[in-house]
Amino acid sequence: MSIEAVDTRARGLRPRRVVEHAGAVASLRRLDWLLLAALVGVVAYGLWAIDGITMRDAGGSSLSRQALYAVAGALLFLGALAVDPDTYRRLWRPIYFGTLGIMLLVLVAGAATRGSKRWIDVGVFTFQPSEFGKVLFVLALAGLLAERRTSIGSLATPLKTIAFALFPILLVFVQPDFGSALVYMAALAAVLFVAGVRWSHLAALTVVAVVVALAVLWFLPAAGVNVLKPYQTQRLTGFTHPDNDPRGATYNVRQSIIAVGAGGLRGRGVTGATQTGLDYLPEHSTDFAFASLAEERGFTGASILLLLYLLIAWRALKIVAGARDLYSAIVAGGIAFMFMFQVFVNSAMAMGAAPITGIPLPFVSVGGSSLITNFLAIGILQAIHMRRVGRRRA
Amino acid sequence: MAETARRSGRFLPGDPRVAEPYRLTPQLALRVAVLGFLALALFAVLFLRLWALQILSGQRYLAQANDNRVRTLRLEAPRGPILDADGRVLVRNVPGTRVELWPSDLPKTWPAQRAELRKLAYVTGVPVKEIVADLAKHGDDPVTPVVVQRGIKRQQIYYLLEHQDAFPGVRLAESFLRQYPYQSLAAQVLGYVGQISPEDYKRLKKKGYEASDSIGQSGIERTYDAYLRGKDGKAQLTVDSRGRPKTTAATTQVPWTPGDALRLTINIKLQRAAERALTYGINLAHSNPLEGGYADGGAIVALDPNDGAVLAMASNPTYKPSVWVGRKDPQKLAPLLNPRVAEKDNHPALNRATQVGYPPGSTFKPVTALAAMQEHLLTPFTQLLCSPTYTAYGQPFNNWTPDIDQWIDLRAALAMSCDTFFYQLGDDFYRLPPNRGHPLQAWANRFGFGETTGLDIGGEIAGVMPTPEWRCKTFGGPPCKGYVDRIWKPGYSIQLAIGQGDLLVTPLQMARFYALVANGGKLVTPHLAADVEQPGAPHQPRRVLRRFGAQPPLSVGVDPTALRYVQLGLEEATHSPIGTSSGVFGNFPVDIAGKTGSAEKFVHVHGLTNPIKLNQSWWCGYGPFDAPKIVVCAVIENGGHGGSAAAPAALQVFEQYFGKQANVVQKASD
């Protein structure tokens, strides 16, 4: 066994079955410990942060509920380790259509909250398919791209991928969950990028995307066609001039900026954070969790979180580079970029540097679906890492 | 890793049992590097932005966050009390609770807002329409609340406190309400307090008044608002984003300063006596239906003849100023605001002592007498015929009684109020050459007629002092010649001499003139406010902050001898057997001098289409004769002869003032 392993290492080859049958302990030793530490750190930090953020809410602290979700997420994380990512590659079609099916189900039978249908009530808890869909979406698109890896140079491949991606994006968009739709688009861009679509094609697609965005936000409304609801347009463009209409469309971003700024270096503490505690900052446990954290824990506290995120992003990119095959690389790349995108948009939005979109802050925002999905995503990254090419410690 | 893969490829052919080796292509490595740089760039943006907000501008945002949660409230200062000359409280404050609406904290959507306002209307008893109207009037000023109701009851307070969550934007605040222990006493003089009008607000903004302020609307309350209002305090309250207070008590930043007390020259007892005397005079007039059946109002003014201090100022009909306190009942306010109802109730809001001009009738005769002597048309000893009729310009002018036909001097003319005596003087004035001007009117002007007296409460009218120029102007001129109604006819001068015709004077003007007669020819400025004091318990020593000294009386340059004979004439009028009010004052222990007046006026009375000629009953005089301390002027509208209604009413005021009773043995006449 050990000789076999040495041999494999020497040639850079890897007998398939050997890894699959390798002992669980051995596999765990191949975990990215730094990533694991970052995960534990960010989860613990997030729980501590959310305890402070929600402490003065009407329903009391969300800590216990969030901790329960974290336990569920950890179990899913362990489960993800056991699954060879290759399984996802082989099953990408069922994954894709299953995702579509659940999203359709949401539209048909979902529970409506504040005018949007995002949740499915399964008795014990409600879950939000668009959150889980983020990972499944990456797994499915990566499968499609991996299958067509030989023809990655032709424009047809990215176009077909985009065509496949558009269905779930549209389904999320009409819920309406504009924030998630944006995340999906970011993931789509990431998988195309990592899969090796030509630079020229990427450039062309970027131009098309920019034109479409401009059309949706400015040209079409001017022509009388509204793709987005007016409030969505206002939020997307409102951050560029937050002092217009402080009681209306830009109220949230104004309050959020005040909350962040008021935090100062050391933060105002749980009791002193008036923006959060007196409810001036809306949605402070979900969309504006970063602002609330920054208010309560200050520059120090917010920086610690951002550094933890940066650590995760760094490890994720390293996993992309060390992936065993293209499929794993695409999946890891998609997950890594999606993660970065969510972190960036959420915290930049809280600081008035990005449009207001309903994107949760990974591992911090209250919400089971989001937390568990993030655990799953890191789990898949670890699973890829465990099965990476290269030196295996005996 | 890439190295390993490449090397292994050289060593061995492909093994069918093993998977195709995956190589980290340079292309992928580049792209991962791009992603890595992107990640660094994004995080750099986040850190920079975080730094900029929290470290560089942290203080500014901290201030904004604090502004957010802190609401500055105004603590209403209690208004100062109004005291009478002896320090008795005429108007005071009682604490109450007021309901405020903070428009910016109301629900944003109209249906939710309407639902809340409906509930609020139900609880406070204020119609929704009025609340909505008040809100609309308020505009979009976010820092001043709309006052919905003042002085709500305890149950309402408890209900609102218990259901605070259902009433976002509604706040209860401490407030003070005006209270009138003597009810309607001196209502028109005191005036009332109400919400500042937009015009007043615009005018007074610079002096620190706010749009939600209360301000004196008339009378004393208005003139001395600056002293009475006090200084509002400030408190801060922590509120959440829906405006709900987070702590029960607001922290006081600046406590309020109560308004100062204002002491009046009015004496409550005398004021009450004057108001009762008015009612008595009106009832007396009614008891003689042929003469005074239509009596329905009047005024009494009592002045200190030496400095012009108003001792009493009564007006009838009157009202209770408490109708202006708290939420107003439109039905109770209708007599004050609705012209039609006011007409029916004979205008209770009017201060008849200063705001209504009456023809003065015979009370004007001393003016004519003084003017005639000053112009050398008459000496105190000149005898003129007091005939039943004086005929001039082919027109007869009748005396009030046909029973007298004898030669008399000025004293007797004043005593028996002989009209024909004064007709001759009026005619003499008319016949003066044009270069002499109009001396009768000029003297009347110097005695204060035809202009406001300068009383310290507003709303005073000047009355009418008819001159040829006035006549021409009033009837559409110039030009004056060739128009019958614009020409000054001799009859006007003749009528003016006995206080008839177009002449209109206010009771206060007349009282001021009789003060001049009493004090030896000095014109006083009537005033109501004595001083501003620090409010305190009644037995505490007075702490005067500002004294309103009486303006020095102005000598009008009237000849002392002439004045003396007028005084004697007035004394005869109340004491000699031929005096017109001897029956009233003849056996009063204090020597009173005074003149009756029965001025004819065409009056529209209820129930009749055409106006009828009714007598306005006057009496003006002073006492004690040798050292005058009080001047009283009484008018009973449509009360008949002066001696039958006004004189007995005036006597009651003297009785109260001197604390002595008189027996009316015989009815007076004029």
Interface residues (C-beta under 8 A of the other chain):
Chain A: A10 R11 G12 L13 R14 P15 R16 A190 F193 V194 G196 R247 Q255 I257 I258 A259 V260 G261 A262 G263 G264 L265 R268 T274 Q275 L278 D279 Y280 P282 A294 E295 G298 F299 A302 S303 L306 Y309 L310 A313 W314 L317 V320 A321 G322 A323 R324 D325 L326 A329 G333 A336 F337 M340 V343 F344 S347 A348 M351 A353 V389 G390
Chain B: M1 T4 A5 R7 S8 F11 L12 D15 R17 V18 A19 P21 Y22 L24 T25 Q27 L28 A29 R31 V32 V34 L35 G36 L38 A39 L42 F43 V45 L46 F47 R49 L50 W51 L53 Q54 I55 S57 G58 Q59 R60 Y61 L62 Q64 A65 N66 N68 R69 S104 T238 V239 D240 S241 R242 K246
